[in-house]
Amino acid sequence: MKRTLVILKPDALKRWLTGKITDRLETKWLKLVASKMTLLDEEILKVHYSHLADKPFFPEIVEYMTSGPVVIQAWEGKEAPSIVRLMLGITNSAEAQPGTIRWDLAVGKWKNLMHASESDEAAIDEVKRFFKDNELYTYTKLDESELY
């Protein structure tokens, strides 16, 4: 099983979409193994978005990502990083594929609801960046026969 990182950005929380997005990931048989709400600061964003830190629009990213709390999640499943990226859609929601989270729910290029790890390697680094080992949980999903 592989893990991946998801950050539900400030607009996801401000628009009350946290549960709807989480539900879509669970419906795809991904397992939530860690979750926490926090405020991000410029220091962590410079590390997390290091590939964008020298871009002229980076201050806008910092302003947006520090404009409110975020929910950081780690998800687990077979091919979790690639599945979540496919479900998410491309950065600009206006150009995303119909049926993706960004097409269905986002309203712009920057206010695009969530971040998801871009690759298996990035996912490993990003999960370690935001979660300590003792914050990641292992459990077994209930089998339908256990419900009755």
NUROTOR-976344 format. One record per atom (N, C-alpha, C, O): chain; atom name; x, y, z. Coordinates in Angstrom, 2 decimals, m for minus. Example, Ala and Ser with C-alpha at 12.3 -4.5 7.8 and 13.67 -1.06 7.14 Angstrom:
! NUROTOR-976344
PT  marmar  drenlo        x        y        z
PT       A       N    13.19    m5.69     7.80
PT       A      CA    12.30    m4.50     7.80
PT       A       C    13.20    m3.30     7.80
PT       A       O    14.24    m3.32     8.46
PT       A       N    12.85    m2.25     7.08
PT       A      CA    13.67    m1.06     7.14
PT       A       C    12.90     0.03     7.87
PT       A       O    13.41     1.14     8.04
This chain:
! NUROTOR-976344
PT  marmar  drenlo        x        y        z
PT       A       N     0.84    m1.19     0.00
PT       A      CA     0.00     0.00     0.00
PT       A       C     0.88     1.25     0.00
PT       A       O     1.96     1.27     0.60
PT       A       N     0.40     2.26    m0.67
PT       A      CA     1.12     3.53    m0.76
PT       A       C     0.34     4.60     0.00
PT       A       O    m0.87     4.52     0.16
PT       A       N     1.09     5.59     0.46
PT       A      CA     0.46     6.75     1.14
PT       A       C     0.66     8.00     0.30
PT       A       O     1.59     8.09    m0.50
PT       A       N    m0.24     8.95     0.51
PT       A      CA    m0.13    10.23    m0.16
PT       A       C    m0.63    11.33     0.75
PT       A       O    m1.39    11.08     1.68
PT       A       N    m0.20    12.54     0.48
PT       A      CA    m0.60    13.69     1.28
PT       A       C    m1.65    14.51     0.54
PT       A       O    m1.57    14.70    m0.67
PT       A       N    m2.63    14.97     1.29
PT       A      CA    m3.64    15.89     0.79
PT       A       C    m3.70    17.07     1.75
PT       A       O    m3.71    16.89     2.96
PT       A       N    m3.72    18.27     1.21
PT       A      CA    m3.97    19.46     2.02
PT       A       C    m5.27    20.07     1.52
PT       A       O    m5.35    20.50     0.37
PT       A       N    m6.26    20.12     2.38
PT       A      CA    m7.50    20.82     2.05
PT       A       C    m7.24    22.28     2.37
PT       A       O    m7.08    22.66     3.53
PT       A       N    m7.21    23.09     1.34
PT       A      CA    m6.78    24.48     1.42
PT       A       C    m7.84    25.36     2.08
PT       A       O    m8.98    24.93     2.28
PT       A       N    m7.48    26.60     2.43
PT       A      CA    m8.42    27.48     3.12
PT       A       C    m9.79    27.61     2.45
PT       A       O   m10.81    27.70     3.14
PT       A       N    m9.83    27.63     1.11
PT       A      CA   m11.13    27.77     0.46
PT       A       C   m12.00    26.54     0.64
PT       A       O   m13.23    26.65     0.65
PT       A       N   m11.41    25.36     0.77
PT       A      CA   m12.20    24.15     1.03
PT       A       C   m12.90    24.26     2.37
PT       A       O   m14.07    23.88     2.50
PT       A       N   m12.19    24.78     3.38
PT       A      CA   m12.81    24.93     4.69
PT       A       C   m13.83    26.05     4.70
PT       A       O   m14.92    25.90     5.24
PT       A       N   m13.48    27.19     4.09
PT       A      CA   m14.37    28.35     4.09
PT       A       C   m15.66    28.09     3.32
PT       A       O   m16.68    28.73     3.56
PT       A       N   m15.61    27.14     2.38
PT       A      CA   m16.80    26.81     1.61
PT       A       C   m17.49    25.54     2.13
PT       A       O   m18.42    25.03     1.50
PT       A       N   m17.04    25.03     3.26
PT       A      CA   m17.62    23.85     3.92
PT       A       C   m17.61    22.62     3.02
PT       A       O   m18.59    21.89     2.94
PT       A       N   m16.48    22.40     2.36
PT       A      CA   m16.36    21.27     1.44
PT       A       C   m15.47    20.16     1.97
PT       A       O   m15.22    19.17     1.27
PT       A       N   m14.98    20.29     3.20
PT       A      CA   m14.08    19.31     3.77
PT       A       C   m14.68    17.90     3.76
PT       A       O   m14.04    16.95     3.32
PT       A       N   m15.91    17.78     4.24
PT       A      CA   m16.57    16.48     4.29
PT       A       C   m16.85    15.91     2.92
PT       A       O   m16.70    14.71     2.69
PT       A       N   m17.26    16.77     2.00
PT       A      CA   m17.58    16.33     0.64
PT       A       C   m16.33    15.78    m0.06
PT       A       O   m16.40    14.75    m0.73
PT       A       N   m15.19    16.47     0.10
PT       A      CA   m13.95    16.01    m0.52
PT       A       C   m13.48    14.72     0.14
PT       A       O   m13.09    13.77    m0.55
PT       A       N   m13.51    14.67     1.46
PT       A      CA   m13.10    13.47     2.18
PT       A       C   m13.97    12.28     1.77
PT       A       O   m13.46    11.17     1.58
PT       A       N   m15.26    12.51     1.64
PT       A      CA   m16.18    11.45     1.23
PT       A       C   m15.81    10.90    m0.15
PT       A       O   m15.87     9.69    m0.38
PT       A       N   m15.42    11.78    m1.06
PT       A      CA   m15.06    11.31    m2.40
PT       A       C   m13.83    10.41    m2.35
PT       A       O   m13.76     9.42    m3.08
PT       A       N   m12.87    10.75    m1.50
PT       A      CA   m11.67     9.92    m1.38
PT       A       C   m12.00     8.57    m0.73
PT       A       O   m11.50     7.54    m1.16
PT       A       N   m12.83     8.59     0.29
PT       A      CA   m13.23     7.33     0.94
PT       A       C   m14.05     6.46     0.00
PT       A       O   m13.92     5.23     0.01
PT       A       N   m14.89     7.07    m0.80
PT       A      CA   m15.72     6.32    m1.74
PT       A       C   m14.86     5.58    m2.77
PT       A       O   m15.29     4.57    m3.32
PT       A       N   m13.67     6.08    m3.02
PT       A      CA   m12.74     5.43    m3.95
PT       A       C   m11.91     4.35    m3.23
PT       A       O   m10.92     3.86    m3.78
PT       A       N   m12.29     3.99    m2.05
PT       A      CA   m11.64     2.95    m1.23
PT       A       C   m10.23     3.33    m0.79
PT       A       O    m9.37     2.46    m0.62
PT       A       N   m10.00     4.61    m0.61
PT       A      CA    m8.77     5.06     0.03
PT       A       C    m9.03     5.13     1.52
PT       A       O   m10.15     5.41     1.96
PT       A       N    m7.99     4.89     2.30
PT       A      CA    m8.14     4.86     3.76
PT       A       C    m7.44     6.06     4.38
PT       A       O    m6.24     6.26     4.17
PT       A       N    m8.18     6.84     5.16
PT       A      CA    m7.62     7.97     5.87
PT       A       C    m6.79     7.45     7.04
PT       A       O    m7.31     6.75     7.91
PT       A       N    m5.48     7.78     7.06
PT       A      CA    m4.61     7.28     8.12
PT       A       C    m4.08     8.39     9.03
PT       A       O    m3.46     8.11    10.05
PT       A       N    m4.33     9.66     8.66
PT       A      CA    m3.96    10.78     9.53
PT       A       C    m4.71    12.03     9.06
PT       A       O    m4.97    12.21     7.87
PT       A       N    m5.05    12.88    10.03
PT       A      CA    m5.74    14.12     9.70
PT       A       C    m5.55    15.12    10.82
PT       A       O    m5.65    14.77    12.00
PT       A       N    m5.27    16.38    10.46
PT       A      CA    m5.18    17.43    11.47
PT       A       C    m5.43    18.79    10.83
PT       A       O    m5.14    19.01     9.65
PT       A       N    m5.97    19.69    11.63
PT       A      CA    m6.19    21.06    11.19
PT       A       C    m5.07    21.92    11.75
PT       A       O    m4.65    21.75    12.90
PT       A       N    m4.58    22.85    10.92
PT       A      CA    m3.49    23.70    11.37
PT       A       C    m3.47    24.98    10.53
PT       A       O    m4.17    25.11     9.53
PT       A       N    m2.66    25.91    10.97
PT       A      CA    m2.35    27.10    10.18
PT       A       C    m0.94    26.93     9.63
PT       A       O    m0.03    26.55    10.37
PT       A       N    m0.76    27.19     8.36
PT       A      CA     0.56    27.09     7.75
PT       A       C     1.24    28.46     7.82
PT       A       O     0.58    29.49     7.86
PT       A       N     2.58    28.44     7.82
PT       A      CA     3.32    29.70     7.79
PT       A       C     4.25    29.70     6.58
PT       A       O     4.41    28.69     5.89
PT       A       N     4.86    30.84     6.33
PT       A      CA     5.69    31.00     5.15
PT       A       C     6.87    30.04     5.14
PT       A       O     7.28    29.57     4.08
PT       A       N     7.43    29.74     6.32
PT       A      CA     8.58    28.82     6.41
PT       A       C     8.25    27.46     5.80
PT       A       O     8.98    26.97     4.94
PT       A       N     7.16    26.86     6.25
PT       A      CA     6.80    25.52     5.77
PT       A       C     6.38    25.58     4.29
PT       A       O     6.62    24.64     3.54
PT       A       N     5.76    26.68     3.88
PT       A      CA     5.34    26.80     2.48
PT       A       C     6.54    26.93     1.55
PT       A       O     6.51    26.43     0.43
PT       A       N     7.62    27.60     2.01
PT       A      CA     8.83    27.70     1.20
PT       A       C     9.44    26.32     0.98
PT       A       O     9.98    26.04    m0.10
PT       A       N     9.36    25.45     1.97
PT       A      CA     9.86    24.09     1.82
PT       A       C     8.91    23.27     0.96
PT       A       O     9.32    22.60     0.01
PT       A       N     7.63    23.34     1.30
PT       A      CA     6.64    22.51     0.61
PT       A       C     6.50    22.87    m0.87
PT       A       O     6.37    21.99    m1.72
PT       A       N     6.53    24.15    m1.18
PT       A      CA     6.43    24.62    m2.56
PT       A       C     7.77    25.15    m3.05
PT       A       O     7.83    26.18    m3.73
PT       A       N     8.85    24.46    m2.70
PT       A      CA    10.19    24.93    m3.07
PT       A       C    10.35    25.09    m4.58
PT       A       O    11.12    25.94    m5.03
PT       A       N     9.66    24.29    m5.36
PT       A      CA     9.73    24.38    m6.82
PT       A       C     9.05    25.65    m7.35
PT       A       O     9.19    25.98    m8.53
PT       A       N     8.31    26.34    m6.49
PT       A      CA     7.63    27.58    m6.89
PT       A       C     8.15    28.81    m6.14
PT       A       O     7.75    29.94    m6.45
PT       A       N     9.03    28.61    m5.16
PT       A      CA     9.45    29.70    m4.27
PT       A       C    10.11    30.86    m4.98
PT       A       O    10.09    31.98    m4.47
PT       A       N    10.70    30.63    m6.14
PT       A      CA    11.36    31.73    m6.86
PT       A       C    10.48    32.35    m7.95
PT       A       O    10.93    33.21    m8.70
PT       A       N     9.25    31.91    m8.03
PT       A      CA     8.31    32.43    m9.03
PT       A       C     7.70    33.75    m8.55
PT       A       O     7.53    33.94    m7.35
PT       A       N     7.37    34.66    m9.47
PT       A      CA     6.81    35.95    m9.07
PT       A       C     5.45    35.84    m8.37
PT       A       O     5.07    36.74    m7.63
PT       A       N     4.73    34.75    m8.60
PT       A      CA     3.42    34.59    m7.97
PT       A       C     3.48    33.88    m6.62
PT       A       O     2.44    33.66    m5.99
PT       A       N     4.69    33.52    m6.15
PT       A      CA     4.80    32.80    m4.88
PT       A       C     4.20    33.60    m3.71
PT       A       O     3.56    32.99    m2.85
PT       A       N     4.39    34.92    m3.62
PT       A      CA     3.75    35.65    m2.51
PT       A       C     2.22    35.49    m2.49
PT       A       O     1.62    35.48    m1.41
PT       A       N     1.60    35.37    m3.65
PT       A      CA     0.16    35.13    m3.70
PT       A       C    m0.20    33.78    m3.11
PT       A       O    m1.21    33.64    m2.42
PT       A       N     0.63    32.77    m3.39
PT       A      CA     0.40    31.43    m2.84
PT       A       C     0.50    31.49    m1.32
PT       A       O    m0.34    30.93    m0.62
PT       A       N     1.52    32.18    m0.81
PT       A      CA     1.70    32.31     0.63
PT       A       C     0.50    33.02     1.26
PT       A       O    m0.04    32.59     2.28
PT       A       N     0.08    34.12     0.64
PT       A      CA    m1.05    34.88     1.17
PT       A       C    m2.31    34.00     1.23
PT       A       O    m3.02    33.99     2.23
PT       A       N    m2.55    33.28     0.16
PT       A      CA    m3.72    32.40     0.09
PT       A       C    m3.63    31.25     1.10
PT       A       O    m4.59    30.98     1.83
PT       A       N    m2.48    30.57     1.14
PT       A      CA    m2.35    29.39     2.00
PT       A       C    m2.28    29.74     3.49
PT       A       O    m2.46    28.87     4.34
PT       A       N    m2.01    31.01     3.81
PT       A      CA    m2.00    31.44     5.21
PT       A       C    m3.26    32.22     5.58
PT       A       O    m3.34    32.79     6.67
PT       A       N    m4.23    32.26     4.68
PT       A      CA    m5.45    33.06     4.90
PT       A       C    m6.45    32.39     5.83
PT       A       O    m7.48    32.98     6.16
PT       A       N    m6.18    31.19     6.25
PT       A      CA    m7.08    30.47     7.15
PT       A       C    m6.52    29.09     7.41
PT       A       O    m5.48    28.72     6.87
PT       A       N    m7.21    28.33     8.25
PT       A      CA    m6.72    26.99     8.56
PT       A       C    m6.82    26.06     7.34
PT       A       O    m7.60    26.30     6.41
PT       A       N    m6.02    25.02     7.38
PT       A      CA    m6.05    23.95     6.38
PT       A       C    m6.24    22.63     7.13
PT       A       O    m5.98    22.54     8.33
PT       A       N    m6.68    21.62     6.42
PT       A      CA    m6.74    20.26     6.97
PT       A       C    m5.74    19.43     6.18
PT       A       O    m5.83    19.31     4.96
PT       A       N    m4.80    18.86     6.91
PT       A      CA    m3.77    18.04     6.29
PT       A       C    m4.12    16.58     6.55
PT       A       O    m4.40    16.19     7.68
PT       A       N    m4.12    15.79     5.48
PT       A      CA    m4.51    14.39     5.59
PT       A       C    m3.47    13.50     4.92
PT       A       O    m2.82    13.89     3.96
PT       A       N    m3.33    12.29     5.45
PT       A      CA    m2.56    11.24     4.79
PT       A       C    m3.54    10.12     4.45
PT       A       O    m4.33     9.68     5.29
PT       A       N    m3.48     9.68     3.21
PT       A      CA    m4.36     8.65     2.70
PT       A       C    m3.53     7.45     2.26
PT       A       O    m2.39     7.59     1.84
PT       A       N    m4.12     6.28     2.37
PT       A      CA    m3.42     5.05     2.03
PT       A       C    m4.28     4.22     1.09
PT       A       O    m5.50     4.17     1.23
PT       A       N    m3.63     3.56     0.16
PT       A      CA    m4.32     2.68    m0.76
PT       A       C    m3.40     2.26    m1.88
PT       A       O    m2.32     2.83    m2.07
PT       A       N    m3.84     1.27    m2.63
PT       A      CA    m3.06     0.82    m3.77
PT       A       C    m2.98     1.98    m4.76
PT       A       O    m4.00     2.48    m5.23
PT       A       N    m1.76     2.40    m5.08
PT       A      CA    m1.52     3.51    m6.01
PT       A       C    m2.18     4.82    m5.56
PT       A       O    m2.63     5.61    m6.39
PT       A       N    m2.24     5.06    m4.25
PT       A      CA    m2.91     6.24    m3.70
PT       A       C    m2.45     7.57    m4.32
PT       A       O    m3.30     8.38    m4.67
PT       A       N    m1.14     7.82    m4.47
PT       A      CA    m0.76     9.12    m5.05
PT       A       C    m1.36     9.37    m6.43
PT       A       O    m1.89    10.45    m6.69
PT       A       N    m1.27     8.40    m7.31
PT       A      CA    m1.78     8.61    m8.67
PT       A       C    m3.30     8.65    m8.70
PT       A       O    m3.88     9.40    m9.49
PT       A       N    m3.97     7.87    m7.88
PT       A      CA    m5.43     7.88    m7.83
PT       A       C    m5.93     9.24    m7.36
PT       A       O    m6.85     9.81    m7.96
PT       A       N    m5.33     9.77    m6.29
PT       A      CA    m5.78    11.07    m5.77
PT       A       C    m5.53    12.17    m6.80
PT       A       O    m6.37    13.05    m6.98
PT       A       N    m4.38    12.14    m7.46
PT       A      CA    m4.10    13.16    m8.48
PT       A       C    m5.12    13.11    m9.62
PT       A       O    m5.57    14.14   m10.10
PT       A       N    m5.48    11.91   m10.04
PT       A      CA    m6.50    11.79   m11.09
PT       A       C    m7.84    12.32   m10.63
PT       A       O    m8.55    13.00   m11.38
PT       A       N    m8.20    12.00    m9.39
PT       A      CA    m9.47    12.46    m8.84
PT       A       C    m9.49    13.99    m8.70
PT       A       O   m10.54    14.62    m8.88
PT       A       N    m8.35    14.57    m8.37
PT       A      CA    m8.25    16.00    m8.12
PT       A       C    m8.42    16.83    m9.39
PT       A       O    m9.20    17.78    m9.41
PT       A       N    m7.71    16.46   m10.45
PT       A      CA    m7.73    17.26   m11.67
PT       A       C    m6.60    18.28   m11.69
PT       A       O    m5.91    18.46   m10.68
PT       A       N    m6.41    18.94   m12.82
PT       A      CA    m5.29    19.87   m12.97
PT       A       C    m5.54    21.15   m12.17
PT       A       O    m6.65    21.43   m11.74
PT       A       N    m4.47    21.92   m11.99
PT       A      CA    m4.48    23.10   m11.13
PT       A       C    m5.60    24.08   m11.45
PT       A       O    m6.33    24.50   m10.55
PT       A       N    m5.74    24.44   m12.70
PT       A      CA    m6.77    25.41   m13.08
PT       A       C    m8.11    24.69   m13.23
PT       A       O    m8.29    23.91   m14.17
PT       A       N    m9.02    24.94   m12.33
PT       A      CA   m10.30    24.21   m12.33
PT       A       C   m11.09    24.41   m13.62
PT       A       O   m11.86    23.52   m13.99
PT       A       N   m10.92    25.53   m14.29
PT       A      CA   m11.64    25.77   m15.54
PT       A       C   m11.17    24.86   m16.66
PT       A       O   m11.89    24.66   m17.65
PT       A       N    m9.97    24.29   m16.51
PT       A      CA    m9.42    23.39   m17.53
PT       A       C    m9.41    21.94   m17.07
PT       A       O    m8.96    21.06   m17.82
PT       A       N    m9.88    21.67   m15.87
PT       A      CA    m9.88    20.31   m15.34
PT       A       C   m10.91    19.44   m16.07
PT       A       O   m11.87    19.95   m16.66
PT       A       N   m10.70    18.15   m16.02
PT       A      CA   m11.64    17.21   m16.64
PT       A       C   m12.95    17.17   m15.86
PT       A       O   m12.94    17.18   m14.63
PT       A       N   m14.07    17.13   m16.56
PT       A      CA   m15.36    16.95   m15.87
PT       A       C   m15.33    15.71   m15.00
PT       A       O   m14.79    14.67   m15.39
PT       A       N   m15.92    15.82   m13.82
PT       A      CA   m15.95    14.71   m12.87
PT       A       C   m14.84    14.75   m11.85
PT       A       O   m14.90    14.04   m10.84
PT       A       N   m13.79    15.58   m12.09
PT       A      CA   m12.73    15.69   m11.09
PT       A       C   m13.20    16.62    m9.97
PT       A       O   m14.15    17.39   m10.13
PT       A       N   m12.52    16.54    m8.84
PT       A      CA   m12.87    17.38    m7.69
PT       A       C   m12.78    18.86    m8.07
PT       A       O   m13.68    19.64    m7.75
PT       A       N   m11.70    19.23    m8.74
PT       A      CA   m11.55    20.65    m9.10
PT       A       C   m12.60    21.10   m10.12
PT       A       O   m13.11    22.21   m10.00
PT       A       N   m12.92    20.28   m11.10
PT       A      CA   m13.97    20.66   m12.06
PT       A       C   m15.29    20.84   m11.35
PT       A       O   m16.00    21.82   m11.57
PT       A       N   m15.63    19.87   m10.49
PT       A      CA   m16.94    19.87    m9.83
PT       A       C   m17.08    20.94    m8.76
PT       A       O   m18.17    21.49    m8.58
PT       A       N   m15.98    21.25    m8.02
PT       A      CA   m16.12    22.05    m6.81
PT       A       C   m15.29    23.33    m6.75
PT       A       O   m15.66    24.26    m6.03
PT       A       N   m14.19    23.42    m7.49
PT       A      CA   m13.30    24.58    m7.36
PT       A       C   m13.80    25.75    m8.20
PT       A       O   m14.63    25.58    m9.10
PT       A       N   m13.29    26.94    m7.90
PT       A      CA   m13.76    28.15    m8.59
PT       A       C   m12.66    28.96    m9.25
PT       A       O   m12.92    30.08    m9.69
PT       A       N   m11.45    28.46    m9.34
PT       A      CA   m10.40    29.24    m9.97
PT       A       C    m9.09    28.50   m10.01
PT       A       O    m8.99    27.34    m9.61
PT       A       N    m8.06    29.20   m10.51
PT       A      CA    m6.74    28.60   m10.63
PT       A       C    m6.06    28.46    m9.27
PT       A       O    m5.48    27.42    m8.98
PT       A       N    m6.13    29.48    m8.44
PT       A      CA    m5.44    29.44    m7.15
PT       A       C    m6.34    28.92    m6.05
PT       A       O    m5.88    28.19    m5.17
PT       A       N    m7.59    29.28    m6.07
PT       A      CA    m8.53    28.77    m5.07
PT       A       C    m9.08    27.45    m5.60
PT       A       O   m10.22    27.35    m6.06
PT       A       N    m8.21    26.44    m5.53
PT       A      CA    m8.50    25.16    m6.17
PT       A       C    m8.65    24.01    m5.17
PT       A       O    m8.46    22.84    m5.52
PT       A       N    m9.00    24.35    m3.94
PT       A      CA    m9.45    23.43    m2.90
PT       A       C    m8.41    22.56    m2.23
PT       A       O    m8.42    22.44    m1.01
PT       A       N    m7.50    21.96    m2.99
PT       A      CA    m6.60    21.02    m2.32
PT       A       C    m5.28    20.85    m3.06
PT       A       O    m5.15    21.09    m4.26
PT       A       N    m4.32    20.41    m2.28
PT       A      CA    m3.02    19.98    m2.80
PT       A       C    m2.98    18.47    m2.66
PT       A       O    m3.48    17.92    m1.68
PT       A       N    m2.38    17.80    m3.63
PT       A      CA    m2.14    16.36    m3.54
PT       A       C    m0.74    16.07    m4.05
PT       A       O    m0.28    16.70    m5.01
PT       A       N    m0.08    15.13    m3.43
PT       A      CA     1.28    14.77    m3.83
PT       A       C     1.32    14.41    m5.31
PT       A       O     0.43    13.74    m5.83
PT       A       N     2.38    14.87    m6.00
PT       A      CA     2.48    14.69    m7.45
PT       A       C     3.04    13.35    m7.88
PT       A       O     2.88    12.96    m9.03
PT       A       N     3.70    12.63    m6.96
PT       A      CA     4.32    11.36    m7.33
PT       A       C     4.48    10.51    m6.07
PT       A       O     4.28    10.98    m4.95
PT       A       N     4.84     9.25    m6.28
PT       A      CA     5.09     8.37    m5.14
PT       A       C     6.22     8.92    m4.27
PT       A       O     6.12     8.90    m3.04
PT       A       N     7.29     9.41    m4.90
PT       A      CA     8.44     9.93    m4.16
PT       A       C     8.06    11.20    m3.39
PT       A       O     8.41    11.35    m2.22
PT       A       N     7.34    12.10    m4.04
PT       A      CA     6.91    13.33    m3.36
PT       A       C     5.99    12.99    m2.20
PT       A       O     6.07    13.63    m1.14
PT       A       N     5.13    12.01    m2.37
PT       A      CA     4.19    11.62    m1.31
PT       A       C     4.95    11.17    m0.06
PT       A       O     4.58    11.55     1.06
PT       A       N     5.98    10.39    m0.23
PT       A      CA     6.77     9.93     0.92
PT       A       C     7.35    11.12     1.67
PT       A       O     7.24    11.20     2.90
PT       A       N     7.97    12.05     0.94
PT       A      CA     8.57    13.25     1.57
PT       A       C     7.51    14.12     2.23
PT       A       O     7.71    14.60     3.34
PT       A       N     6.39    14.33     1.55
PT       A      CA     5.36    15.23     2.07
PT       A       C     4.66    14.67     3.31
PT       A       O     4.37    15.42     4.24
PT       A       N     4.39    13.38     3.32
PT       A      CA     3.78    12.78     4.52
PT       A       C     4.73    12.95     5.71
PT       A       O     4.29    13.29     6.80
PT       A       N     6.03    12.72     5.50
PT       A      CA     7.02    12.89     6.57
PT       A       C     7.12    14.36     7.00
PT       A       O     7.37    14.64     8.18
PT       A       N     6.94    15.28     6.07
PT       A      CA     7.03    16.71     6.38
PT       A       C     5.93    17.14     7.36
PT       A       O     6.17    17.98     8.23
PT       A       N     4.75    16.58     7.21
PT       A      CA     3.61    17.05     7.98
PT       A       C     3.15    16.12     9.11
PT       A       O     2.38    16.54     9.97
PT       A       N     3.60    14.86     9.11
PT       A      CA     3.17    13.92    10.14
PT       A       C     4.35    13.18    10.74
PT       A       O     5.23    12.70    10.03
PT       A       N     4.34    13.08    12.06
PT       A      CA     5.30    12.22    12.76
PT       A       C     4.79    10.79    12.64
PT       A       O     3.61    10.56    12.39
PT       A       N     5.69     9.83    12.82
PT       A      CA     5.29     8.42    12.71
PT       A       C     4.13     8.07    13.63
PT       A       O     3.24     7.31    13.25
PT       A       N     4.12     8.64    14.85
PT       A      CA     3.06     8.29    15.81
PT       A       C     1.73     8.98    15.51
PT       A       O     0.76     8.78    16.24
PT       A       N     1.67     9.79    14.44
PT       A      CA     0.42    10.42    14.02
PT       A       C    m0.24     9.67    12.86
PT       A       O    m1.34    10.02    12.43
PT       A       N     0.44     8.65    12.35
PT       A      CA    m0.08     7.84    11.25
PT       A       C    m0.63     6.55    11.83
PT       A       O     0.06     5.86    12.58
PT       A       N    m1.84     6.21    11.48
PT       A      CA    m2.54     5.08    12.10
PT       A       C    m2.77     3.95    11.12
PT       A       O    m2.97     4.15     9.92
PT       A       N    m2.75     2.75    11.67
PT       A      CA    m3.07     1.55    10.93
PT       A       C    m4.31     0.94    11.55
PT       A       O    m4.40     0.83    12.77
PT       A       N    m5.24     0.55    10.72
PT       A      CA    m6.45    m0.11    11.20
PT       A       C    m7.06    m0.88    10.06
PT       A       O    m6.71    m0.68     8.89
PT       A       N    m7.96    m1.75    10.40
PT       A      CA    m8.64    m2.56     9.39
PT       A       C   m10.05    m2.04     9.21
PT       A       O   m10.76    m1.78    10.18
PT       A       N   m10.45    m1.90     7.97
PT       A      CA   m11.82    m1.48     7.69
PT       A       C   m12.78    m2.59     8.11
PT       A       O   m12.45    m3.78     8.04
PT       A       N   m13.96    m2.19     8.55
PT       A      CA   m14.97    m3.16     8.91
PT       A       C   m15.46    m3.89     7.67
PT       A       O   m15.66    m3.31     6.60
PT       A       N   m15.63    m5.17     7.83
PT       A      CA   m16.26    m5.97     6.79
PT       A       C   m17.77    m5.87     7.00
PT       A       O   m18.22    m5.75     8.13
PT       A       N   m18.53    m5.90     5.94
PT       A      CA   m19.98    m5.78     6.06
PT       A       C   m20.55    m6.80     7.05
PT       A       O   m21.52    m6.51     7.75
PT       A       N   m19.96    m7.98     7.11
PT       A      CA   m20.46    m9.02     8.02
PT       A       C   m20.28    m8.63     9.49
PT       A       O   m20.97    m9.16    10.37
PT       A       N   m19.35    m7.71     9.76
PT       A      CA   m19.13    m7.27    11.16
PT       A       C   m20.15    m6.25    11.62
PT       A       O   m20.21    m5.94    12.81
PT       A       N   m20.94    m5.71    10.71
PT       A      CA   m21.91    m4.68    11.06
PT       A       C   m23.18    m5.25    11.68
PT       A       O   m23.91    m4.53    12.36
PT       A       N   m23.47    m6.52    11.44
PT       A      CA   m24.74    m7.08    11.90
PT       A       C   m24.55    m8.24    12.82
PT       A       O   m25.52    m8.83    13.29
